Amino acid sequence: MKAIIALEDGTTFEGQSFTGHGEAVGEIVFNTSLSGYQEVLTDPSYTGQLVTMTYPLIGNYGINPEDMESAAVHPKAFLVKEYNSFPSNYRSTKTLAQFLNEFDVLGVEGFDTRALVRHIRSQGAMKAIVSTRDLDTASLIRRAGEWSGLVGQDMVKRVTCTEPYGWSDNGPVTMSSFAETTGKKFKVVAFDFGIKYNQLRILAEKNCQVIVVPATTTAEQVLAMNPDGIFLSNGPGDPEGVEGVVDTVRFLLGKKPIFGICLGHQMLGLAYGGSAYKLKFGHRGGNQPVKDLTTGHVEITSQNHGFCIDEKTLPGDEVEITHINLNDNSLEGMRHRKYPAFSVQYHPEYAPGPHDAKYLFDRFINMMCN
Ligand SMILES: NC(=O)CC[C@H](N)C(=O)O
């Protein structure tokens, strides 16, 4: 069934829906990972976005119960060159189309994804709409431009959990069935700004009992749980649009070891007094080179972000830049000079992507030992 993708600048593409009728408006972005479409789709940081993959064949290994990064699909539409409807993999339990339909997400194939990606690279990520219902391009372009956009919006409140929950070795469990003593060495309170499960899996694997809390949890409530460390997760949207969290993070600084990833890193940057800006088209994929300035090592990283903390706005006497992106020199990591707090813009939990940066979880564990 025919589908039209229309960008706010007037560019249009014609493809075919592989999930039936649908329509979605959002920010159009691309991801360069060769595999890992299930992890991309279940990453809550894509809330409010329409995602296209540069890899041309998608769906060929299906969907399985183990590769979920949250309980739902978050992009509003998934746009691919060629959809494969007959997956072959021993873990596969359903097709990508079935999975998208379960979450009412539109899947479109059969258009020139390379041309779309080149356009986004040269013109920047922008508002877009994709529809099988409205095929009038003038109407679609107008409606894409009318969407509010991500800048200044609090997208975290759409995805954060409503109640605290525990993380067992097998997945999420309610607090009432989560024993206080699980035999783990460290107690970590993890803020859920749109958390990816692999962050929780790795913390549990590294001997942490993790309690996941809503983004609105106060600093006093966190400290009352008496954690050994505090974790700030990834999450969707503009960090400057997120309400309340910066003050909470600022209050917690110096009280307990803190580790932040992606949006969690950005919340720390704002708490230090820095400001954020929007990248032209963002970093999304599994091949971003990052240099650890403290060791001189280069790691290949998994990334998914459209905003960035401006290092020039950080107080240099209080905050040390620890990592930079070797493609565009943007800020990738920092640590506080006085307090036990550090963070990275990229995804050391991978899923999908290279495992080079997993060592950062050990840095957090070591901080909790001191
Ligand atoms: N993965 C993330 O946490 C993304 C952070 C933020 N939403 C950004 O796009 O920059």
PDBQT file of the ligand as one rigid body, heavy atoms in Angstrom, charges set to zero:
ROOT
HETATM    1  N1  LIG A 401      20.109   8.372  23.990  1.00  0.00    +0.000 N 
HETATM    2  C1  LIG A 401      19.914   9.485  24.675  1.00  0.00    +0.000 C 
HETATM    3  O1  LIG A 401      19.862   9.509  25.919  1.00  0.00    +0.000 OA
HETATM    4  C2  LIG A 401      19.643  10.713  23.869  1.00  0.00    +0.000 C 
HETATM    5  C3  LIG A 401      19.729  11.983  24.639  1.00  0.00    +0.000 C 
HETATM    6  C4  LIG A 401      18.939  13.115  24.001  1.00  0.00    +0.000 C 
HETATM    7  N2  LIG A 401      17.566  12.733  23.870  1.00  0.00    +0.000 N 
HETATM    8  C5  LIG A 401      19.525  13.495  22.660  1.00  0.00    +0.000 C 
HETATM    9  O2  LIG A 401      18.945  13.218  21.638  1.00  0.00    +0.000 OA
HETATM   10  O3  LIG A 401      20.585  14.069  22.603  1.00  0.00    +0.000 OA
ENDROOT
TORSDOF 0
